[in-house]
Amino acid sequence: MSTRAVLEVIALDAEDAVAAQAGGADRLELVADMAADGLTPPVPTFAAIRAAVDLPLRVMLRLRDGFAAGDVGVLVRTACELRAAGADAFVLGFLDESGGPDLPALERLVAELDGCCWTFHRAIDRAADRAALRKQLADLPGLDTYLTAGSPDGVDDGLSTLAAEAARGGEPGYAQRLLVGGGLRLDHVPRLRAAGVDAFHIGGAARPHGWHAPLSAEAVRAWRTAVDG
C-alpha cells in the first residue's frame, strides 16, 4: 500500500492550479478573497480551474469571514450551482453562538451535497469542545476530512493536539482524515509525519511573495519533497 502523503494547495484561479499541479500537489482547495480567509469562488472560476487541471478539487462554501453560516438558503443555492458545473467535493464548517457545530445549517447543506465528499475546515480550531464536535458530526454523510492546525493560534501551538488526534485515527469521531494546515511550516513536517499525519494543506507557504503574487511551483515542489520524505 502506498504511504504517499496528500499535499493540498489553495488555488485562486487557473494559473494557480496549473502551477500547483506542476509542483506536485495532489489536490486543490478553491477559494476567493483570502483577505476574508477564503470564501466561495465564482462558478466561472471553478469551471476555468476544472478545465485547466485534472487534480481533485475541493470548493469552499463560505459566504463571509468568520464561522457563522449566514444565509443558509444562499449557501444551498451556491452549492447547487457549483454541483451543476461539475463540483463534486467541498470545504465547509459552521459554528453556532455557543461554539458548537451549527447542525441545522450543516445538515441542510450536506443534504444538498447528496453524498459528495467534504472537509470540515478550521472552524474545529475555534470550537468550544473539539472532541464533542467530532462526536456530533461523526455520522454526517460525506465528511471525510478535518482541516485543522490543532489550535486557533496555528500549528506551533497545536502540535500536541494534532499528535493526540492522529493517534486516535479510526476511533468513533476520528475516522476522518487529519489534514494539517494553518501556520504550517516545513520544519513541522517530520514531527507530524512521525506522529502519523499523512495530509498537509498549504496556502501562503506556496506564495513566497504574498497573496498578490503568483503561486510558486518551486515552493510547492519543496513541500512535495518534504512530505514525501
N, C-alpha and C positions, 0 to 999 in steps of 0.2 A: 504494500500500500504506500502511496506517495505521502511524504511528510512535508511537501512544499507548503510554505505559509502563504496565506492570502494577503495581497497588498492592494488596498482600496485607496483610490486617489480622487480628490474633489476636482470636478471639471465644471467650468462655467460656460464653455462653448465648444464648438467642434475643433478649433485649433488646440485647445487644452487636451481634448480627448485624444487627438492624434499623437500629441507629444507624450501623453501618459502611456499610451499603448506602446509607443516606440521605446519608452524607458523600462517597460516590463510590468506595468500594472496588470493586475488580474481582473479588476472591477472598478467601475467609476461610480461615485456619488454625484448626482447632478443637482446643482443648486443655482440660485441667483442671489445677488445682493449680500455679499459677505459682510458689509457694514452692519447688517442685522443678523449676523451669524448663520446665514444661509436660509433662503426662502424658496418657494416653489418656482422652478424656471418656467418660462413660457412654453407652450406646446411646440411652436416652431423651433425653439432652441433644442428641445428634446429630439424632434424629428431630424434636425441637422446633425446632431451628435449620433443618433442611431444610424444615419446614412454614412457617417464618416468612419466608424469603427465597428468591429464585431465583438467587442467586450460586453460582458453583462453590465447592465446599468441599473442603478437604484435611484429613484427620483424622490427628492424631498417633497413632502406635503406639509407645508407650514406657511401661514399667511402673514405672520408678524413676529418681531423679536419677542423672546420670552417663551414660556412653555404653556401658556393658556391656549386653548384650541381656537378661540374666537368664533367666527360664524361657521358652524359645522356644515350648514347647507352649502356654503361656498366651497368648503373643502371637498364635500361629496361630489359636487358638480365638476370641480377641478380634477379629481381622481377619475371621474367618468371620462372626461375629455382626454386625459393622458392615456387611459386604457384604450380608448378608441384609436389613438395614434400609435399604439403598439407597446406602451409601457407595461411591464409585467412584474416589476419589483419596486418597492418603495421604502422610504425612510420617514418615520413619524414618531411622535411621542408627546403626550399632553398630561399635565398635572392639574388637579383641582386646587381650590384655595387652601386646603389643608396640607398640601404637599403629597397627596396620594395620587394614583393614576386616575385620570378623568375617564372612567369606564364608559359612561354613556356616549361620549364623543368617540372614544376608541372603538367601541363595539359598532357604532353606526358606520364609521368609516371602513372598518375591516369588513363589514358586510358588503360594502360596495366593491372592495378589492376582490371578494369572491375567491379566496384561496391563494391569491398572489403572495409570494414571499415578501416579508418586510422586516426592517430593522427598527427596534425601539432605540431612539438616539439618546443623546446625553442628558435628556430630562431625568434619567435614572440617577445622575450625579447630583441633582437638586431635590430628589425625593426625600420626604421626611423619614422613610424607612425603606431602604432599597431591597432588603430581604422580603418585606411584606409586599412590595410592588411586584417582585418576581413571582411570588406565590399567586397574587391576584391576576396576573397576566398569563400564567402558565398555559392555560387552555385556549387562548385566543388563536383562531386559525391563521396560519401563515407566518406567525412570529418565529423567526429562526436565528435572530442575531440581536445582541445588545452592543451598541456603540457606547463605550464608557472610558473615562480616564481614572475611574476609581474614586474620584474626589471632584468637587466643583472647582477646585483650585488647580487641577491638572495632574498629569501622571506622576510628577515628582512626589506629590502628597498622597497619591492613590496606589502606589506600588504594592503595599502590603494587602490592601483590599483586593486588588487585581489578582495577586498570587493566591489569596484565600478562595476567591471565586473560581479561579481556574482549577484549583484542587477539588472543587465540588462538581466539576463538569459531569453531566449525566444524572445528577440527583434531581428530584422534582423541583422545578423552578430554575434549574441550572442546566437544562438540556440544550438551551440555545448557545450558539457560538459567541464567544467573547471577542469582540472586535475592539482593539485598544486604540484610542485616539484622543487628542486634546492635550497640547503641550508635550506631545511625544517627541523624543529626541533619539538620534541614532544610538547614543550610549545607554538608553534604556533597553534596547532590543535584546542583548544577550541575557539579561536577568529575566526578562519576560519570557523569552523562549525557554529558558531553563525551568521556569515555573509552569510551562505547558501551554502558554499562549501561542496561537497559530494564526492570528489575523491582526493586521495592522492598518490603520487609517491615517492618511496624511493630507493636509491642505496647504497651509503656509510653508511647510517643510519642503514642498515641491516648487516653491517660488522664492528663490533666494533674493530676488529684487522686489518682493512685495506683490500684493494682490492686483496692482495695476500693471504689472509686467507679465509677459507670457510665462506659462508653466514650463519648467525646465525638464526635458527628457533626461538630461545628465543627472539632475538631482533625483529623479525617480529611479534611475539606474543604480545610484548609490544605495538607495533604500532597498531595492531588489536584492542587491548583493548582501546587505546586512541581514535582511530577514531570512534569506536562504542560508546564511552562514550558521 
